[in-house]
Amino acid sequence: MRVQCRVLAVSALLVFASSGAFAAAQAAKDPTPQQQRMKTCNTEAAGKKGDDRKSFMSSCLKGEQPAKMTQQDKMKKCNVDASAKSLKGDERKAFMSTCLKG
């Protein structure tokens, strides 16, 4: 009976010790805030190349917010998007209205 109690106690101790080690290992795998920011900035920089990408990544990693688009910039972007989707007539008007508001 005494041996069974010792075995049970040692087993319980090992289970608790291993769960703590697992939690510590999991915490080590979680990305740091800087790593998370790098991942987010990389995703947002998709399509940018060269100096434009460097500049964007630099400001993004510093936590700087990009400047708001001017109405003229929005118009250019929405026109390009509408042309890419080959929208015409009422569909284009509806798309442009929604795009320019957003």
CNS distance restraints for C-alpha pairs under 8 A (distance, minus, plus):
assign (resid   1 and name CA) (resid   5 and name CA) 6.39 0.50 0.50
assign (resid   2 and name CA) (resid   6 and name CA) 6.38 0.50 0.50
assign (resid   3 and name CA) (resid   7 and name CA) 6.15 0.50 0.50
assign (resid   4 and name CA) (resid   8 and name CA) 6.03 0.50 0.50
assign (resid   5 and name CA) (resid   9 and name CA) 6.02 0.50 0.50
assign (resid   6 and name CA) (resid  10 and name CA) 6.04 0.50 0.50
assign (resid   7 and name CA) (resid  11 and name CA) 6.02 0.50 0.50
assign (resid   8 and name CA) (resid  12 and name CA) 6.13 0.50 0.50
assign (resid   9 and name CA) (resid  13 and name CA) 6.15 0.50 0.50
assign (resid  10 and name CA) (resid  14 and name CA) 6.19 0.50 0.50
assign (resid  11 and name CA) (resid  15 and name CA) 6.27 0.50 0.50
assign (resid  12 and name CA) (resid  16 and name CA) 6.34 0.50 0.50
assign (resid  13 and name CA) (resid  17 and name CA) 6.09 0.50 0.50
assign (resid  14 and name CA) (resid  18 and name CA) 5.98 0.50 0.50
assign (resid  15 and name CA) (resid  19 and name CA) 6.21 0.50 0.50
assign (resid  16 and name CA) (resid  20 and name CA) 6.42 0.50 0.50
assign (resid  17 and name CA) (resid  21 and name CA) 6.38 0.50 0.50
assign (resid  18 and name CA) (resid  22 and name CA) 6.07 0.50 0.50
assign (resid  19 and name CA) (resid  23 and name CA) 6.23 0.50 0.50
assign (resid  20 and name CA) (resid  24 and name CA) 6.24 0.50 0.50
assign (resid  21 and name CA) (resid  25 and name CA) 6.12 0.50 0.50
assign (resid  22 and name CA) (resid  26 and name CA) 6.10 0.50 0.50
assign (resid  23 and name CA) (resid  27 and name CA) 6.15 0.50 0.50
assign (resid  24 and name CA) (resid  28 and name CA) 6.29 0.50 0.50
assign (resid  25 and name CA) (resid  29 and name CA) 6.51 0.50 0.50
assign (resid  26 and name CA) (resid  30 and name CA) 6.54 0.50 0.50
assign (resid  31 and name CA) (resid  35 and name CA) 5.54 0.50 0.50
assign (resid  31 and name CA) (resid  36 and name CA) 5.93 0.50 0.50
assign (resid  32 and name CA) (resid  36 and name CA) 6.18 0.50 0.50
assign (resid  33 and name CA) (resid  37 and name CA) 6.11 0.50 0.50
assign (resid  34 and name CA) (resid  38 and name CA) 6.15 0.50 0.50
assign (resid  35 and name CA) (resid  39 and name CA) 6.25 0.50 0.50
assign (resid  36 and name CA) (resid  40 and name CA) 6.25 0.50 0.50
assign (resid  37 and name CA) (resid  41 and name CA) 6.01 0.50 0.50
assign (resid  37 and name CA) (resid  61 and name CA) 6.49 0.50 0.50
assign (resid  38 and name CA) (resid  42 and name CA) 6.00 0.50 0.50
assign (resid  38 and name CA) (resid  61 and name CA) 6.57 0.50 0.50
assign (resid  39 and name CA) (resid  43 and name CA) 6.30 0.50 0.50
assign (resid  40 and name CA) (resid  44 and name CA) 6.28 0.50 0.50
assign (resid  41 and name CA) (resid  45 and name CA) 6.01 0.50 0.50
assign (resid  41 and name CA) (resid  57 and name CA) 6.33 0.50 0.50
assign (resid  41 and name CA) (resid  60 and name CA) 5.99 0.50 0.50
assign (resid  41 and name CA) (resid  61 and name CA) 6.84 0.50 0.50
assign (resid  42 and name CA) (resid  46 and name CA) 6.66 0.50 0.50
assign (resid  42 and name CA) (resid  57 and name CA) 7.44 0.50 0.50
assign (resid  45 and name CA) (resid  53 and name CA) 6.41 0.50 0.50
assign (resid  45 and name CA) (resid  56 and name CA) 7.05 0.50 0.50
assign (resid  45 and name CA) (resid  57 and name CA) 7.10 0.50 0.50
assign (resid  48 and name CA) (resid  52 and name CA) 6.17 0.50 0.50
assign (resid  48 and name CA) (resid  53 and name CA) 4.92 0.50 0.50
assign (resid  49 and name CA) (resid  53 and name CA) 4.91 0.50 0.50
assign (resid  49 and name CA) (resid  54 and name CA) 7.76 0.50 0.50
assign (resid  50 and name CA) (resid  54 and name CA) 6.38 0.50 0.50
assign (resid  51 and name CA) (resid  55 and name CA) 5.99 0.50 0.50
assign (resid  52 and name CA) (resid  56 and name CA) 6.12 0.50 0.50
assign (resid  53 and name CA) (resid  57 and name CA) 5.96 0.50 0.50
assign (resid  54 and name CA) (resid  58 and name CA) 6.05 0.50 0.50
assign (resid  55 and name CA) (resid  59 and name CA) 6.36 0.50 0.50
assign (resid  56 and name CA) (resid  60 and name CA) 5.92 0.50 0.50
assign (resid  57 and name CA) (resid  61 and name CA) 5.87 0.50 0.50
assign (resid  58 and name CA) (resid  62 and name CA) 6.36 0.50 0.50
assign (resid  59 and name CA) (resid  63 and name CA) 6.39 0.50 0.50
assign (resid  59 and name CA) (resid  64 and name CA) 5.27 0.50 0.50
assign (resid  59 and name CA) (resid  65 and name CA) 7.56 0.50 0.50
assign (resid  59 and name CA) (resid  66 and name CA) 7.90 0.50 0.50
assign (resid  60 and name CA) (resid  64 and name CA) 5.58 0.50 0.50
assign (resid  60 and name CA) (resid  65 and name CA) 6.98 0.50 0.50
assign (resid  60 and name CA) (resid  66 and name CA) 7.88 0.50 0.50
assign (resid  69 and name CA) (resid  73 and name CA) 5.72 0.50 0.50
assign (resid  69 and name CA) (resid  74 and name CA) 6.17 0.50 0.50
assign (resid  70 and name CA) (resid  74 and name CA) 6.25 0.50 0.50
assign (resid  71 and name CA) (resid  75 and name CA) 6.15 0.50 0.50
assign (resid  71 and name CA) (resid 100 and name CA) 7.81 0.50 0.50
assign (resid  72 and name CA) (resid  76 and name CA) 6.31 0.50 0.50
assign (resid  73 and name CA) (resid  77 and name CA) 6.20 0.50 0.50
assign (resid  74 and name CA) (resid  78 and name CA) 5.97 0.50 0.50
assign (resid  74 and name CA) (resid  99 and name CA) 7.92 0.50 0.50
assign (resid  74 and name CA) (resid 100 and name CA) 6.16 0.50 0.50
assign (resid  75 and name CA) (resid  79 and name CA) 6.00 0.50 0.50
assign (resid  75 and name CA) (resid 100 and name CA) 6.72 0.50 0.50
assign (resid  76 and name CA) (resid  80 and name CA) 6.25 0.50 0.50
assign (resid  77 and name CA) (resid  81 and name CA) 6.18 0.50 0.50
assign (resid  78 and name CA) (resid  82 and name CA) 5.98 0.50 0.50
assign (resid  78 and name CA) (resid  96 and name CA) 6.20 0.50 0.50
assign (resid  78 and name CA) (resid  99 and name CA) 5.99 0.50 0.50
assign (resid  78 and name CA) (resid 100 and name CA) 6.90 0.50 0.50
assign (resid  79 and name CA) (resid  83 and name CA) 6.07 0.50 0.50
assign (resid  79 and name CA) (resid  96 and name CA) 7.44 0.50 0.50
assign (resid  80 and name CA) (resid  84 and name CA) 6.10 0.50 0.50
assign (resid  81 and name CA) (resid  85 and name CA) 6.33 0.50 0.50
assign (resid  82 and name CA) (resid  86 and name CA) 6.18 0.50 0.50
assign (resid  82 and name CA) (resid  87 and name CA) 5.60 0.50 0.50
assign (resid  82 and name CA) (resid  92 and name CA) 6.48 0.50 0.50
assign (resid  82 and name CA) (resid  95 and name CA) 7.14 0.50 0.50
assign (resid  82 and name CA) (resid  96 and name CA) 7.28 0.50 0.50
assign (resid  83 and name CA) (resid  87 and name CA) 6.27 0.50 0.50
assign (resid  87 and name CA) (resid  91 and name CA) 5.96 0.50 0.50
assign (resid  87 and name CA) (resid  92 and name CA) 4.88 0.50 0.50
assign (resid  88 and name CA) (resid  92 and name CA) 4.89 0.50 0.50
assign (resid  88 and name CA) (resid  93 and name CA) 7.82 0.50 0.50
assign (resid  89 and name CA) (resid  93 and name CA) 6.41 0.50 0.50
assign (resid  90 and name CA) (resid  94 and name CA) 6.10 0.50 0.50
assign (resid  91 and name CA) (resid  95 and name CA) 6.08 0.50 0.50
assign (resid  92 and name CA) (resid  96 and name CA) 5.95 0.50 0.50
assign (resid  93 and name CA) (resid  97 and name CA) 6.09 0.50 0.50
assign (resid  94 and name CA) (resid  98 and name CA) 6.28 0.50 0.50
assign (resid  95 and name CA) (resid  99 and name CA) 5.92 0.50 0.50
assign (resid  96 and name CA) (resid 100 and name CA) 5.91 0.50 0.50
assign (resid  97 and name CA) (resid 101 and name CA) 6.33 0.50 0.50
assign (resid  98 and name CA) (resid 102 and name CA) 6.34 0.50 0.50
